[in-house]
């Protein structure tokens, strides 16, 4: 499956962008919104790191880490240890903070994510359009270690 289609399925399945009707529309949002009592409520602006957030969601697809709290901690650790956030300064700040939080509150899981990350690469050095054009299996082969 093409990464773009898989990402759109992921966005819809996890209700990451209430109200978006397409992947292109989701890619243009200015605010991260959450659904509270059925209403989409703006949580924080996507200033300076929209592309990084989209790559982050692609990482969920590739790694299999969930969008639940513990999975977000795992993914942050994996992202830092698999090469960091490259040119995405705001994402660096966020990921380092969340990684520290992960090692404090779930040290064993974070250690596993870190060692997996050290054997991996992430997509932060790639352009989102190039990533979305790839097949998910091909992207996984490029980024993840062989078992």
N, C-alpha and C positions, 0 to 999 in steps of 0.2 A: 504494500500500500504506500502511496506517495505520502511524504511527511506532512504536506499541507492538509490532505484529507484526514489523516490521523490526528493532527493537531486540532482541526475543527471539531472532530468527534469528541476529543478530550475536553475542549472548551465547553461544548454543549452538555456533555455528561456530567461535568463538575460545576456547571452553572457559573463559569468564571466571568462571564460578561452578560449579565441579565439584559435582555432586549436586543442583543446583536443578532442580525439575521444572516450574516456570512462571515467568513474568515477575514475578508478585506475590511468589513465594517469593524470587526473586533480589533484589527491591527491599527485602526485609526482612533481608538478611544483615548480620551484625555484624563480619565479618572478610573481608578480601580473601584468597582462597586461590589457590594455584598447584598444579599437578599435578607432582609429582616422583616418578618411578618408579611411576606409576600411582596414587599416593596424594595426596589433597587435603591440602595443608599450609598452615595459616594463615600469612599473610605479615605483615599489619598490620591493626589494628582500623579500622573505618570510624566513627570518632568525630567527630561534628560536621560531616561533609561527605558523607553518603550521597547526598543529592539532587544535590549537585554532581558526584559521580562518575557518576551516571546521566545527567546532562546532558552530561558529558564524552563518554560513550559515544554519545550521540545525535549529538554533533559529529563523531564518526568517520563515522557514516552520511551526514551532510550534506556533509562536506568531501571524503570519500573517502580521507583520510589513513589509512594502515595502522596496525595495532596492533604492528608491529615497532618496534624501537628508534628508527630514523630517523623513522618516521611519528609516533611519540609526541612526538619533539622538534618536528617540524613542527606538530603539533596544539597543543602548549603555546604556541609562538610565535603561531600564529593566534589562539588564545584570548585571550592578553594583548593583542594588537593589534586585536582585533575588539570590544573593549569591556571586557576584563578579567573578573574573576570576581564582580563585584557584591558581594552580601552574604556570599559564601562565603569567609571569612577563611582557613581551612586550605587551600583550593584556591588562593588568591592566593599563599600562601607556596610551595606546591609548584610552581605554574606559573611564578613568577618565577625560581625556582632552575633549573627545567628549561629555561626560555627562555635563560637565561645559558649553560647547558651547550650548548644548540643553537647559539648564536652562536659559541661557542668551537670546537666540533667539526664543525659543518657550516654555516659562515657563508653560503654562497650559497643553500642550501636555506632556511635561516632567514630570509634577506633576502626571498626569494620568498614565504614564508609570512607574513612581517610585512606586506609590501605588499598581499597578498591580504586579510589581516586588516583593514587600514586601510580597505578598501572594503567590509567585511562587518559584520554584527552577529552576536553569538552568543546562545545561549539562557539564559545564566546569570541574566538578569533575569526569566525566565519561570518559572512553576510547572511542575514535572515532569508533573503530571496534564494540564495544558493542552497541553503539548508532545506527550505520548503520544497525545492525542486527534486531533492533526492528521495529515493525509496527509504522507508524507515529501516529496513534490514541493512541496506548499504550504509546508512548513517551509523547504525549500531556497530557494524564491522569496523568503521573508521575510528570510532570513539572508544569502544569498550575493549578490555583485554579478552583474549581467548581463554576459555576455562582450562 
